[in-house]
């Protein structure tokens, strides 16, 4: 993920909706953690998405949603 394409999700941050201004830095690359320079808060790349705080692998969730969308019954998926 490119830090110039995201903005700070903190509601009280003065740079909340500013994209590409250089206010977001990489905090931890493997875990995709970001750091806002304006309000020293960290956040993940999945903040604000359906995958936020997910403990199941993303591939499993996508497969499950695909099967449900294709009309598979729940007992067959289990």
C-alpha positions in Angstrom: 0.0 0.0 0.0 1.2 3.4 -0.9 1.2 6.0 2.0 0.4 8.8 -0.5 -3.0 7.3 -1.3 -4.4 7.2 2.2 -5.4 9.7 4.8 -5.7 9.7 8.6 -9.0 8.1 9.9 -8.8 10.0 13.2 -11.8 12.3 13.5 -9.9 14.9 15.5 -6.8 15.0 13.3 -6.2 18.4 11.5 -5.0 16.5 8.4 -7.9 14.1 8.3 -8.9 14.3 4.7 -5.6 15.3 3.2 -4.2 12.7 0.8 -0.7 12.9 -0.6 0.5 15.7 1.7 3.3 13.5 3.3 1.6 13.3 6.6 1.4 9.4 6.6 4.4 7.3 7.3 5.0 3.6 7.5 5.0 2.3 11.1 5.3 -1.4 10.5 5.5 -2.7 6.9 4.6 -6.4 7.4 1.5 -5.7 9.4 0.6 -2.7 7.3 0.5 -0.2 10.2 0.6 3.5 9.4 1.5 6.6 11.5 0.0 10.0 11.1 2.6 12.8 11.6 0.0 15.5 12.5 -1.6 13.5 15.3 0.8 10.8 16.3 -1.8 8.0 16.0 -1.2 4.7 14.4 -3.8 2.8 12.3 -4.0 -0.3 10.1 -4.6 -0.5 6.4 -7.9 -2.3 7.0 -9.3 0.4 9.3 -12.8 1.2 8.2 -13.2 -1.9 6.1 -15.0 -5.3 6.6 -11.6 -6.9 7.2 -10.8 -4.7 10.3 -9.9 -6.8 13.4 -10.5 -10.0 11.4 -8.9 -13.1 12.9 -9.8 -15.4 10.0 -7.5 -15.2 6.9 -8.8 -12.8 4.3 -8.7 -15.5 1.6 -11.1 -17.7 3.6 -13.6 -14.8 4.0 -13.5 -14.0 0.4 -14.1 -17.6 -0.6 -17.0 -17.9 1.9 -18.6 -14.7 0.5 -18.1 -15.9 -3.1 -19.8 -19.3 -2.3 -22.7 -17.6 -0.6 -23.1 -15.2 -3.5 -23.1 -18.2 -5.9 -26.1 -19.6 -4.0 -24.4 -22.5 -2.1 -26.4 -23.5 0.9 -24.8 -22.9 4.3 -24.6 -26.6 5.3 -22.7 -27.4 2.1 -20.2 -24.7 2.8 -19.5 -25.9 6.4 
